[in-house]
Amino acid sequence: LTAAVEHFSIAWRLLDDLQDTYDDLLVDHHSAVWWACDDALRSAWAACHKLQAEPGAWAELLAALDSAGIVSALLHQTREHLALARDAAAAAACLGLAADLSAMQAGLSEYARR
C-alpha cells in the first residue's frame, strides 16, 4: 500500500503544479513545470515573471510551454504515476482504491485528448 500512496502523491504534486503554473510564475516558485523547462524556457519564465505575467507575455509563455510539450509530458507522467498507484493498490487487495485511481487516470486521459 505504501507504493500506492507514494505514486498517488507524486501524481497529485504534478497535477497541482500544472494547475498552479500561473500562481507559481507570479511568485517565481520553481515547480515541476519550471524544472521541466530547458534554459530558453526558464529565461522566458523569468521574463514573464518580471512583467508580472502581463497577458501578452503569459500567452507567449503558455504557447512556448505547449510547443515544447511540457504540459503533455507532465500530464503523461501524472497518468503513469496514477497507473502505478492503481496497480500497487490492487496488489495490496485495496480494490476500491484501485478503482478510484483508475477513474482518476481515465479522467486525466480524457482531459488530455481535448
N, C-alpha and C positions, 0 to 999 in steps of 0.2 A: 504494500500500500504506500510505502514511502516513495517509491519511484513515481507512482501516480500523482502524488501531491507535488513532488519536485517538478515533474513535466508540466502539470497544470499551472504551477506558479510561474514558470518561465513563459508559458503561453499568455498568461494574464499580464505579465510585465511587458511583453512585446506588444500586445494589443493596447494596453494602457499608454505606452509610449507613442504608438501610432495615433491614438485618439487625442493625445495631449501635445502633438507636434507644435501647434501654434503657440500654446502657452509656454512650452519649453523654449521655443525660439525667443519669445519676449524676455525671458529671464536668463537666456543663454545657458540653459541646462543641457548637458551632453547626454542625451538619451540614446536608446538603441537606434533611432533614426540618424542622429548625428554620427554615431560610431560606424554606421553602415556607409557613410559618405566617403568619397575619396577627397583628396586635398582641394580640388577645384570646387566641389560641392560644399566643403567646410568653409571655404572662403566666401562662397555665395551665402551660406548660412550667416556668417559673421557680418557680411554687408547688409543683409536683410535685418539682422538684429539691430545694427546701428541706426537703421531707418525706422526702428520700432514697428517692423512688419507693415510698412506702408503698403496699401493694397496692390499696387503695381509690382513692387519688389516681392511681396508674398506670392502673388500669382506666378511670377517668374521662377521663384524657388520651388513652388509646387510642381510646375511643369518640368523643371530640371530633375527633381526627385523622381517624378513619374517616368521621365525619359531614361533615367539611369536604372530603372527597375527596382528602386529602393522599397517602395510601398509593397509591390507584388512579392518581392523576396521576403520581406518581414511577415507578410500575411501567410506565405508558404511555410515559413519557419513556425509560425503560430499554429497552423493546421497540423504540421508534423508533430509538434510537442503535444497537441491535444490527442493525436492518434496514439502516441506513445503512452500518454496518461491513460487513455481508454484501455489499451492492451494490458497495462500494468494493473488497472483496476479489475479487469476481467480475470487476470491470472490470480488475483487475490480473492476471487469469488465475490467481488462487490459489483454485482451485475447491474444494480440500479444506477450506481455511479458511472459505470461503463456506458450505460445507455445515455445518461445525461451528457457525458463527454462526447459521445458520438453525435448527439444532436447539436452540440456547440460547434463541432467540427463541420457538420453539414451546413449549418447556418453561415459560417465563415466562407465555406466553399461557394455557396450561393451568392454571397455578397461580392466575392472576388470575381465572379462571372459578369457582374454588372458593369 
